[in-house]
C-alpha cells in the first residue's frame, strides 16, 4: 500500500486530517463540561451545597460521563466491527453535538429546581456514550489506512484531538469569562455549548466524505466479521484487554489533573485569576497537539513500549515537584509546571497509545477490543480523577500531601500493564516496533 494514497481515493493526509478534526470537535464538546464544572456548575446546578460539596457534585456528574463510556465502546464497537468504522464515527459525532447543544439550553436550579441537575446528568451520560464510541473509530480510521512503519505517527493525530479540544474549550471559556461576572453566570457560560452546533455541521461534512478502512474491507470481503465482536475480543485477547485497562490509568490521571482539576485548585486554593489559569492550560494543550505526534513518531522508530514506560517513569518522578512548584503561588511557576507535565511528559504516554492498542487486537474485533480497553481504562483513570483529587486534597489538608501518592500508585499500575501488554505482541509483523 502506498503510504500517501490509501485505498478509497483519499490521500493519507486527508484521512489523518479528517480524523484529527472530527476528534477535536468531539473532545471540545466533552471538555467544555469539565471546564464549566470547575468554574460555574456548582453554583448553577448545586446551589444548596457548600462550595466544596457543590464542586464535588459537579465533578461527580463529570465522572458520570465516563461511567457510560464503556457502554458506548461496546455498542459502537459491535457495529463498527460488523458494519464498518465510518458510519459509527458519523453517529457518535451527531449524538455528542446534540447533547452538548442541549446543555447550553438547560435552565438552572433556580428556574426548575431539582430537574435541572437531573437533566444535566442525562445529557452528560449521552456525551459519555458518544465519546465512548468515538475514540476507537477515529484512531482505527487513521491506523488502518497507514503503512506499518507510520501507524504510531498517523494514529496519534486523533489522539492530538484531545488536547486540541481542550484548547478550544479553555479558550472559549477564557473568552466568555472576560464578561462581567453577572453576565457570565447568566448567559455567557452557555455560548461555548451552543457554538457546538456549528462545529457539528463541519464535522459531519468531513466524516461523510471518508472511505472505509482497508483492514475492515478485507475482513468483510473474507466474511470474517465476528457475530459478537466484544465477546470474541474478550475470549481471544483476555490478557491484552486487562493490560489495556491498566495502561490508561496514569495518562488519564495526569491529563485530568492538568486539564480540569488544576482549574479548581489554582483559582480556589492558589487564588490565581481564572483567565490566567485558562490561558496557561490552553497554551500547554496547544503545545501538546504537536508533541503527541512527535512522541508517537519516536515510538515508530524505537518501540511503543519503551517510549510509554519512559513517560510513565517521568510522570511518577514529577508528582511531588509539580505541587511544590505551583504552591509558590506564582502564575509563572504554574505555567512552567503545567507545560512540563501536559506538553512534555504526558505525550510520551498518550502518543504511542493508539497504535499500541490497535496492535493488541485482531482486525475483526479491533474496534470492540480497543474501545473497551480504552474506555474502561479511561473510566478507572480519568472519570473520577477530579473528584478523587479534590477529595484527597480535602482529606489530607493539602494537595501536596494527598495527591502525589495517588499519582505514583497510578503510574506503577501503568508500568506493569504496559510491560506485559507489549510483550504479548511479539507475533506482530517485524516492522511494528513494540
VEXDREN-2710 file (C-alpha; in Angstrom, 1 decimal):
% VEXDREN-2710
k/r/px/py/pz
1/UNK/0.0/0.0/0.0
2/UNK/1.3/3.4/-0.9
3/UNK/1.7/5.4/2.3
4/UNK/0.5/8.6/0.7
5/UNK/-2.5/7.1/-1.2
6/UNK/-4.6/4.6/0.9
7/UNK/-7.5/2.8/-0.8
8/UNK/-10.7/4.9/-1.3
9/UNK/-9.4/7.8/-3.3
10/UNK/-8.1/9.8/-0.3
11/UNK/-4.5/10.7/0.5
12/UNK/-3.1/9.7/3.8
13/UNK/-3.0/13.4/4.8
14/UNK/-6.7/13.7/4.1
15/UNK/-7.6/10.7/6.2
16/UNK/-5.4/11.9/9.1
17/UNK/-6.7/15.5/8.9
18/UNK/-10.3/14.2/8.9
19/UNK/-9.7/12.0/11.9
20/UNK/-8.0/14.9/13.8
21/UNK/-10.6/17.5/13.0
22/UNK/-13.6/15.2/13.9
23/UNK/-11.9/14.1/17.1
24/UNK/-11.1/17.7/18.1
25/UNK/-14.7/18.7/17.8
26/UNK/-15.9/15.6/19.7
27/UNK/-13.4/16.3/22.6
28/UNK/-14.3/20.0/22.6
29/UNK/-17.8/19.1/23.3
30/UNK/-16.8/16.7/26.1
31/UNK/-14.3/19.0/27.7
32/UNK/-16.4/22.2/27.9
33/UNK/-18.4/20.3/30.5
34/UNK/-15.3/19.8/32.6
35/UNK/-14.3/23.4/32.4
36/UNK/-17.8/24.6/33.3
37/UNK/-17.9/22.1/36.2
38/UNK/-14.7/23.6/37.6
39/UNK/-15.9/27.2/37.2
40/UNK/-19.7/27.6/37.3
41/UNK/-21.9/24.4/37.6
42/UNK/-21.6/24.1/41.3
43/UNK/-23.3/27.5/41.7
44/UNK/-25.9/27.0/38.9
45/UNK/-27.0/23.4/39.4
46/UNK/-26.0/22.6/43.0
47/UNK/-26.5/26.0/44.8
48/UNK/-27.9/24.4/48.0
49/UNK/-24.5/22.7/48.6
50/UNK/-21.4/24.2/50.3
51/UNK/-18.6/25.4/47.9
52/UNK/-16.7/22.1/48.3
53/UNK/-19.7/19.9/48.2
54/UNK/-21.0/21.7/45.1
55/UNK/-17.7/21.3/43.3
56/UNK/-17.6/17.6/44.3
57/UNK/-21.2/17.2/42.9
58/UNK/-20.3/18.9/39.6
59/UNK/-17.2/16.7/39.3
60/UNK/-19.3/13.6/40.1
61/UNK/-21.5/14.4/37.1
62/UNK/-18.4/14.9/35.1
63/UNK/-17.4/11.4/36.1
64/UNK/-20.8/10.0/35.2
65/UNK/-19.9/10.7/31.6
66/UNK/-17.0/8.2/32.0
67/UNK/-19.2/5.5/33.5
68/UNK/-21.2/5.1/30.3
69/UNK/-18.2/5.4/28.0
70/UNK/-17.5/1.6/28.2
71/UNK/-21.2/1.1/27.1
72/UNK/-20.6/3.4/24.2
73/UNK/-17.4/1.5/23.4
74/UNK/-19.3/-1.8/23.4
75/UNK/-22.2/-0.6/21.3
76/UNK/-20.2/1.4/18.8
77/UNK/-17.5/-1.3/18.8
78/UNK/-20.0/-4.0/18.0
79/UNK/-21.5/-2.2/15.0
80/UNK/-18.1/-0.8/14.0
81/UNK/-16.7/-4.3/13.7
82/UNK/-19.9/-5.6/12.0
83/UNK/-20.8/-2.7/9.7
84/UNK/-17.7/-0.5/9.4
85/UNK/-15.8/2.3/11.1
86/UNK/-17.1/5.3/9.1
87/UNK/-20.8/5.0/10.0
88/UNK/-20.1/4.8/13.7
89/UNK/-17.9/7.9/13.6
90/UNK/-20.7/9.9/12.0
91/UNK/-23.3/8.7/14.5
92/UNK/-21.1/9.4/17.6
93/UNK/-20.4/12.9/16.4
94/UNK/-24.1/13.6/15.9
95/UNK/-25.1/12.4/19.4
96/UNK/-22.3/14.3/21.1
97/UNK/-23.1/17.6/19.3
98/UNK/-26.8/17.3/20.1
99/UNK/-26.2/16.6/23.8
100/UNK/-23.7/19.5/24.1
101/UNK/-26.0/22.0/22.4
102/UNK/-28.9/21.0/24.7
103/UNK/-26.7/21.5/27.8
104/UNK/-26.3/25.1/26.7
105/UNK/-30.1/25.5/26.7
106/UNK/-30.6/24.0/30.2
107/UNK/-32.4/26.1/32.8
108/UNK/-30.6/26.4/36.1
109/UNK/-31.6/25.1/39.5
110/UNK/-33.2/28.4/40.4
111/UNK/-35.6/28.1/37.4
112/UNK/-36.7/24.4/37.6
113/UNK/-35.3/23.1/40.8
114/UNK/-34.0/19.5/41.1
115/UNK/-35.0/18.8/37.5
116/UNK/-32.0/20.9/36.3
117/UNK/-29.3/18.7/37.7
118/UNK/-31.2/15.6/36.6
119/UNK/-31.3/16.8/33.0
120/UNK/-27.6/17.8/33.3
121/UNK/-26.8/14.2/34.3
122/UNK/-28.8/12.7/31.5
123/UNK/-27.1/14.9/28.9
124/UNK/-23.7/14.2/30.4
125/UNK/-24.5/10.5/30.1
126/UNK/-25.3/11.0/26.4
127/UNK/-21.9/12.8/25.9
128/UNK/-20.1/9.9/27.6
129/UNK/-21.9/7.3/25.5
130/UNK/-21.0/9.2/22.3
131/UNK/-17.3/9.7/23.1
132/UNK/-17.1/6.0/24.2
133/UNK/-17.7/5.1/20.5
134/UNK/-15.6/7.9/19.1
135/UNK/-12.1/7.1/20.1
136/UNK/-11.9/3.5/18.7
137/UNK/-13.3/4.5/15.3
138/UNK/-11.2/7.6/14.9
139/UNK/-7.8/6.0/15.7
140/UNK/-8.6/2.9/13.6
141/UNK/-9.6/5.1/10.7
142/UNK/-6.0/6.6/10.8
143/UNK/-4.1/3.5/11.9
144/UNK/-5.8/1.0/9.5
145/UNK/-5.1/3.3/6.5
146/UNK/-1.5/3.6/7.4
147/UNK/1.7/1.6/6.4
148/UNK/3.0/-0.4/9.3
149/UNK/6.0/1.9/9.9
150/UNK/3.8/5.0/10.3
151/UNK/1.0/3.6/12.3
152/UNK/2.2/5.3/15.5
153/UNK/2.5/8.8/13.9
154/UNK/-0.7/8.7/11.9
155/UNK/-2.7/7.1/14.7
156/UNK/-1.5/9.8/17.1
157/UNK/-3.3/12.7/15.3
158/UNK/-6.8/11.6/16.6
159/UNK/-5.0/11.5/20.0
160/UNK/-4.0/15.1/19.4
161/UNK/-7.7/15.9/19.0
162/UNK/-8.0/15.5/22.8
163/UNK/-5.6/18.4/23.7
164/UNK/-6.9/20.4/20.7
165/UNK/-10.4/20.0/22.0
166/UNK/-9.1/21.1/25.4
167/UNK/-7.5/24.2/23.8
168/UNK/-10.8/25.2/22.2
169/UNK/-12.8/24.5/25.4
170/UNK/-10.4/26.5/27.5
171/UNK/-10.1/29.3/25.0
172/UNK/-13.9/29.5/24.7
173/UNK/-14.3/29.9/28.4
174/UNK/-11.3/32.3/28.7
175/UNK/-13.2/34.5/26.2
176/UNK/-16.6/34.4/27.9
177/UNK/-15.0/34.8/31.3
178/UNK/-14.0/38.3/30.3
179/UNK/-17.7/39.3/30.6
180/UNK/-18.9/40.9/33.8
181/UNK/-19.5/38.2/36.3
182/UNK/-23.3/38.6/36.3
183/UNK/-23.5/38.2/32.5
184/UNK/-21.1/35.3/32.5
185/UNK/-23.1/33.4/35.1
186/UNK/-26.5/34.2/33.4
187/UNK/-25.7/33.5/29.8
188/UNK/-22.0/33.8/28.9
189/UNK/-21.2/30.2/30.0
190/UNK/-23.8/28.9/27.6
191/UNK/-22.1/30.3/24.5
192/UNK/-19.3/27.6/24.3
193/UNK/-22.0/24.9/24.4
194/UNK/-24.3/26.5/21.8
195/UNK/-21.4/27.0/19.3
196/UNK/-21.0/23.3/19.2
197/UNK/-23.9/23.0/16.8
198/UNK/-21.8/24.8/14.1
199/UNK/-18.9/22.5/14.8
200/UNK/-21.2/19.5/14.5
201/UNK/-22.1/20.6/10.9
202/UNK/-18.4/20.9/10.0
203/UNK/-17.5/17.6/11.5
204/UNK/-20.3/15.7/9.7
205/UNK/-19.4/17.1/6.3
206/UNK/-15.8/16.0/6.8
207/UNK/-16.6/12.5/8.1
208/UNK/-19.2/11.7/5.5
209/UNK/-16.5/12.1/2.8
210/UNK/-14.2/9.4/4.2
211/UNK/-13.8/5.9/2.8
212/UNK/-13.9/2.8/4.9
213/UNK/-10.6/1.3/6.1
214/UNK/-8.8/-1.4/4.1
215/UNK/-8.5/-3.6/7.2
216/UNK/-12.3/-3.7/7.6
217/UNK/-12.9/-4.1/3.9
218/UNK/-10.6/-7.2/4.0
219/UNK/-12.4/-8.7/6.9
220/UNK/-15.8/-8.0/5.3
221/UNK/-14.6/-9.5/1.9
222/UNK/-13.5/-12.7/3.7
223/UNK/-16.7/-12.9/5.6
224/UNK/-14.7/-12.9/8.8
225/UNK/-16.8/-10.5/10.9
226/UNK/-17.4/-11.7/14.4
227/UNK/-21.0/-12.3/15.3
228/UNK/-20.5/-10.8/18.8
229/UNK/-17.2/-8.8/18.5
230/UNK/-16.9/-7.8/22.1
231/UNK/-17.4/-11.4/23.3
232/UNK/-14.8/-12.5/20.8
233/UNK/-12.4/-9.8/21.9
234/UNK/-12.7/-10.9/25.5
235/UNK/-12.3/-14.6/24.5
236/UNK/-9.4/-14.1/22.1
237/UNK/-7.4/-11.4/23.9
238/UNK/-8.3/-11.5/27.7
239/UNK/-4.8/-10.6/28.9
240/UNK/-4.3/-7.7/26.5
241/UNK/-7.7/-6.4/27.5
242/UNK/-6.8/-6.3/31.2
243/UNK/-3.5/-4.8/30.4
244/UNK/-5.2/-2.1/28.3
245/UNK/-7.3/-1.1/31.3
246/UNK/-4.1/-0.6/33.4
247/UNK/-2.2/1.2/30.6
248/UNK/-4.8/4.0/30.5
249/UNK/-4.7/4.8/34.2
250/UNK/-1.6/7.1/34.5
251/UNK/-2.1/9.1/31.3
252/UNK/-5.7/9.7/32.2
253/UNK/-5.0/10.8/35.8
254/UNK/-2.3/13.1/34.5
255/UNK/-4.5/14.7/31.8
256/UNK/-7.4/15.4/34.0
257/UNK/-5.1/16.7/36.8
258/UNK/-3.7/19.3/34.4
259/UNK/-6.8/19.9/32.3
260/UNK/-9.6/20.0/34.8
261/UNK/-8.6/19.7/38.5
262/UNK/-5.9/22.4/38.2
263/UNK/-8.6/25.0/37.3
264/UNK/-10.3/24.5/40.7
265/UNK/-7.0/24.2/42.6
266/UNK/-5.3/27.2/41.0
267/UNK/-8.3/29.5/41.2
268/UNK/-9.6/28.4/44.6
269/UNK/-6.5/27.5/46.7
270/UNK/-3.8/29.5/44.9
271/UNK/-6.1/32.4/44.2
272/UNK/-4.8/32.8/40.6
273/UNK/-7.2/34.6/38.2
274/UNK/-9.5/32.3/36.2
275/UNK/-8.4/33.9/32.9
276/UNK/-4.7/33.3/33.7
277/UNK/-5.2/29.7/34.5
278/UNK/-7.4/29.1/31.4
279/UNK/-4.7/30.7/29.3
280/UNK/-2.0/28.5/30.8
281/UNK/-4.0/25.3/30.2
282/UNK/-4.7/26.4/26.7
283/UNK/-1.1/27.1/25.9
284/UNK/0.0/23.8/27.4
285/UNK/-2.7/21.9/25.5
286/UNK/-1.8/23.7/22.2
287/UNK/1.8/22.6/22.6
288/UNK/0.7/19.0/23.2
289/UNK/-1.1/18.9/19.9
290/UNK/2.4/18.9/18.3
291/UNK/4.3/16.9/21.0
292/UNK/1.9/13.9/20.8
293/UNK/2.7/13.1/17.2
294/UNK/6.4/13.7/17.9
295/UNK/6.3/11.1/20.7
296/UNK/4.4/8.7/18.5
297/UNK/6.9/9.1/15.7
298/UNK/9.6/8.3/18.2
299/UNK/7.7/5.1/19.1
300/UNK/7.6/4.1/15.4
301/UNK/11.4/4.2/15.5
302/UNK/12.4/2.8/18.9
303/UNK/9.2/1.0/20.1
304/UNK/5.9/1.9/21.7
305/UNK/6.6/0.1/25.0
306/UNK/9.9/1.9/25.6
307/UNK/8.5/5.4/24.9
308/UNK/5.4/4.7/27.0
309/UNK/7.4/3.5/30.0
310/UNK/9.8/6.4/29.8
311/UNK/6.9/8.7/30.0
312/UNK/5.3/6.9/32.9
313/UNK/8.5/7.0/34.9
314/UNK/8.8/10.7/34.3
315/UNK/5.2/11.2/35.4
316/UNK/6.0/9.3/38.7
317/UNK/9.1/11.4/39.3
318/UNK/7.2/14.6/38.7
319/UNK/4.4/14.0/41.2
320/UNK/5.9/15.9/44.2
321/UNK/8.0/18.5/42.3
322/UNK/4.8/19.6/40.4
323/UNK/2.9/20.6/43.6
324/UNK/6.0/22.1/45.3
325/UNK/6.5/24.3/42.3
326/UNK/2.9/25.5/41.8
327/UNK/2.4/26.1/45.6
328/UNK/4.7/29.0/45.3
329/UNK/1.6/30.8/44.1
330/UNK/3.4/32.3/41.1
331/UNK/1.5/32.3/37.8
332/UNK/4.8/31.9/36.0
333/UNK/5.7/28.8/38.1
334/UNK/2.2/27.4/37.4
335/UNK/2.7/27.9/33.7
336/UNK/6.1/26.2/33.6
337/UNK/4.8/23.3/35.8
338/UNK/1.7/22.7/33.6
339/UNK/3.6/22.9/30.3
340/UNK/6.2/20.4/31.5
341/UNK/3.6/18.0/32.7
342/UNK/1.0/18.3/29.9
343/UNK/3.1/19.2/26.9
344/UNK/6.3/17.1/27.6
345/UNK/5.6/14.2/29.9
346/UNK/2.0/13.3/29.0
347/UNK/2.7/12.9/25.3
348/UNK/5.2/10.2/25.9
349/UNK/2.4/8.0/27.3
350/UNK/-0.5/9.2/25.2
351/UNK/1.2/9.5/21.8
352/UNK/2.0/5.8/21.3
353/UNK/-1.2/4.6/22.8
354/UNK/-3.5/4.5/19.7
355/UNK/-1.2/2.3/17.6
356/UNK/-0.3/0.2/20.6
357/UNK/-3.9/-0.6/21.3
358/UNK/-4.5/-1.4/17.6
359/UNK/-1.6/-3.8/17.7
360/UNK/-3.2/-5.7/20.6
361/UNK/-6.3/-6.9/18.8
362/UNK/-7.1/-8.7/15.6
363/UNK/-8.9/-6.7/12.9
364/UNK/-12.2/-8.5/13.2
365/UNK/-12.6/-7.4/16.8
366/UNK/-10.3/-4.4/16.9
367/UNK/-12.9/-1.7/17.3
368/UNK/-14.6/-3.6/20.2
369/UNK/-11.3/-4.6/21.9
370/UNK/-9.5/-1.3/21.6
371/UNK/-12.6/0.7/22.5
372/UNK/-13.4/-1.4/25.6
373/UNK/-9.8/-1.3/26.8
374/UNK/-9.5/2.4/26.4
375/UNK/-12.9/3.4/27.8
376/UNK/-12.8/1.2/30.9
377/UNK/-9.2/2.3/31.5
378/UNK/-10.4/5.9/31.0
379/UNK/-13.2/5.4/33.5
380/UNK/-10.8/4.0/36.1
381/UNK/-8.0/6.5/35.5
382/UNK/-9.8/9.7/34.4
383/UNK/-13.5/9.5/35.0
384/UNK/-13.4/10.4/38.7
385/UNK/-9.9/11.8/38.8
386/UNK/-11.1/15.4/39.5
387/UNK/-13.4/14.1/42.2
388/UNK/-10.8/11.9/43.8
389/UNK/-8.1/14.6/43.6
390/UNK/-10.4/17.2/45.2
391/UNK/-11.3/14.6/48.0
392/UNK/-7.7/13.7/48.6
393/UNK/-6.8/17.3/49.0
394/UNK/-9.6/17.9/51.4
395/UNK/-8.8/14.8/53.4
396/UNK/-5.1/15.4/53.7
397/UNK/-5.4/19.1/54.3
398/UNK/-3.2/20.0/51.3
399/UNK/-2.7/18.8/47.7
400/UNK/1.0/18.2/48.1
401/UNK/0.3/15.7/51.0
402/UNK/-2.7/13.9/49.5
403/UNK/-2.3/13.7/45.7
404/UNK/1.3/12.6/44.8
405/UNK/0.9/9.1/46.4
406/UNK/-2.2/8.6/44.3
407/UNK/-0.3/9.7/41.1
408/UNK/2.6/7.4/41.9
409/UNK/0.3/4.4/42.5
410/UNK/-1.4/5.0/39.2
411/UNK/1.9/5.2/37.4
412/UNK/3.1/1.9/38.9
413/UNK/0.0/0.1/37.6
414/UNK/0.5/1.5/34.2
415/UNK/4.2/0.4/34.0
416/UNK/3.2/-3.1/34.9
417/UNK/0.4/-3.1/32.3
418/UNK/2.5/-1.7/29.5
419/UNK/5.3/-4.2/30.2
420/UNK/3.1/-7.2/29.9
421/UNK/0.8/-5.9/27.2
422/UNK/3.6/-5.1/24.8
423/UNK/5.3/-8.4/25.5
424/UNK/2.2/-10.2/24.1
425/UNK/2.5/-8.5/20.6
426/UNK/5.6/-10.5/19.7
427/UNK/3.7/-12.2/16.9
428/UNK/3.0/-8.8/15.1
429/UNK/5.0/-8.1/11.9
430/UNK/8.6/-7.3/12.5
431/UNK/8.3/-3.7/11.3
432/UNK/5.8/-2.9/14.1
433/UNK/8.1/-2.0/16.9
434/UNK/6.6/-2.6/20.4
END
